[in-house]
Amino acid sequence: MFKAKKTTGVSQAKLATLIAHDVQIAGNLEFSDGLRMDGHVKGNVTGRPGEQTLLVVSDQGSITGNVVAYDIVINGTITGDVTVEHFVELQSNAHVNGNIYYQQLRMDVGASVEGKLTKRDNTLAPVETPRLSSEMTSDYSNS
């Protein structure tokens, strides 16, 4: 008689890793399970492919690089493209300077995106992490 509601939102993954507010990382980062980012990363941040990873970027956190994960909650700053396999939530302090590729999106008042929001087709395979422009330049300068 009653239809079951579709579940939307973040899956229940545990936040196994914390990058504290006073930590700065230069380089690419791959994680599994869940990652809470209160610190700063200059490099790509990628959830392990094939896993239902969760990335939480707090209001203190920032990432300068491309981001790929299953679920992402953003309340800080990301400068780079964001690719989400399932659900992205942009909270009120979120600032994204780049494109967001998503299947499901929630955006609170106050969040800002300087880029395109593109809904992904459910049938597409997971997208590989795009390379930073500095990585592409170094590849060409070595030839």
N, C-alpha and C positions, 0 to 999 in steps of 0.2 A: 504494500500500500504506500509506504513512504520510500523514496529513493535515498540512498546513502549519499551524503555530500562528498564532493571531491575534496581531498585534502590538499591544501595549499600551504605554503610556508616552508620553513626550514625543517629538515629532517633532524631526528634526535641523535646527533653525533656528539661524542664527548670531546671537550676541548682539552686535548692531551698536552698541548704545548702552549707556553706563554712567552712572548717576547716583550720584556718589560719596557717601560717608558724611557729609561735611560740607555737602552741598547740601540746601537746603530750597526747595520749589516750592509756591507758592500759585496754584492754577488748574488747569483741566483739561488733561490730557496725552493726546495720541494718538500712537501709535508704529507702526512697521512692523518687519518682521523680528523681532529680539529685543531685549529691554530687561532689563538687570540693574539692580535698584534696591537700592542700599546707603544711599541718602539718604531723604528724607522728602517726601511729596507730600500736600498738603491740597487735594483735588479729585478728580474722576473720572479713572481711568486706563483707556484703551481701546486695544486693538489695532485696526489699520485693518481695517474690515469686508471680508470676502472673502479675507483673507490668513491664512496659517498662522503667526500670531504666537506668540511665546514671551515670557512675563513671568516673571522670577526675582526674588523678593523675598528678599534675604539676611537673616540673623539681625540685622543692623544696620538694615535697611530698614523703613519703615512707610508706609502709605497710609491717609488718612482720606478716604474717598469710595468710590464704587462702582467695581468693576473688571470689565472684559470683555476676554477674549482667547481665542485658540484653545487654547493650552496654558499652564498656570500652575504654577510651583513656588514654594511659600511656605515660608519658614523664619523670617519676621519677623512683623510685626503688620499686619493689615488691619481697619479699622473701617468696615464698609459691606458691601453685598452683592457677591458674587463670582459671575459668570456665565462658565462655561467651555464652549466649543463642543466640545472633544475630551477633554482629560485634565487633571486637577488632582492635584498631589502635595503633601500637607501633611507637611512634615518635622518633626522632633522639637521644634523651637523655634517652630513656627507657632502663632499666636493669631489667630483670626478672630472678630470680634464682628459677626456678620451672617449672612445666609443664603447658602448655596452651592448653585448650580444647575450640575450637571455631567452628563457622559455616562459618564466613567470616573473613578474616585477611588482614590487610595492615601493612607493615613493612617498615619504612624509613631507609635509609642508616645511620649507626651509632648505631642503636638499637641493643641490645644483649639479647639473651635468653640462659640460661644454664639449659636446660631441653628439653622435647619433645614437639613438636607442633603436636596436634592431632585434625583432623577435625571431628566434631561431626555429626552424622546422623540427618537430619531434623526431623525425626519422633520420636526421643528420648524425653522422658519427661525431664523437668528441673532437673538438678543434685543437690542433697543436698550438703551443705557446708561440705567438709571433716573436721574432727577435727584435731587440732594441736596435735603434738606428746605429748606435755606436758599435754593436756587434757586427752589423752588416758592413760598416765602414772598415773595421779592422780586417775582415775577410778579404776585401778587395785591395786593401793596401799591401797585403802580403804577396800579391801575385805579380 
